[in-house]
Amino acid sequence: MFVQHSVHVSRPVADCSRELLESPQRWFPRMRGKNVSQVGIRLAGLPLRKRVVVEVGEPVKTSTWAEIPLTWQATFPQKLFPVMTGKVELAAADTDVTRLTVSGMYEPPLGRIGEQLDEALMHNVAEATVKELAESIGRKLEEEREA
């Protein structure tokens, strides 16, 4: 299954790229040592999060865009949650505005039952998780501008 969400950041793409090429602990939300973080959604204003291990791949950067591969997997129970393989992309939307996109692919676990759960509910959770992640990274980039 594919999920994607984009936000606009009021900073030039070169500035945003510089920030994302530094340590993921600076921009990936709630990242702690050993690349452990939490991803999730908000339900009725309350955060529902799952601990994940995040792997950040080698970034690719040009003067007008950047791409950083990401993979995250639940720490426990691994068999009940999909592995998300995706990327964070930056592209110039304007001279002083960057479009940040988080996208990813996952295979529902648990075979046919997992596919049915995904259709009924879990795909919406995956979309909301990617949306929350894109918005969180965008906010961090905005905060860095103000600092």
BELDALIN-V535505 format. One record per run of one state. SS is the DSSP state (helix for helix, strand for strand, loop for the rest). FROM is the first residue (numbers start at 1). LEN is the number of residues. If there is no record, write none. Layout:
ss=SS from=FROM len=LEN
ss=SS from=FROM len=LEN
This chain:
ss=loop from=1 len=1
ss=strand from=2 len=8
ss=loop from=10 len=3
ss=helix from=13 len=9
ss=loop from=22 len=2
ss=helix from=24 len=4
ss=loop from=28 len=4
ss=strand from=32 len=1
ss=helix from=33 len=3
ss=strand from=36 len=8
ss=loop from=44 len=2
ss=strand from=46 len=11
ss=loop from=57 len=3
ss=strand from=60 len=2
ss=loop from=62 len=3
ss=strand from=65 len=10
ss=loop from=75 len=3
ss=helix from=78 len=3
ss=loop from=81 len=3
ss=strand from=84 len=11
ss=loop from=95 len=2
ss=strand from=97 len=9
ss=loop from=106 len=5
ss=helix from=111 len=36
ss=loop from=147 len=1
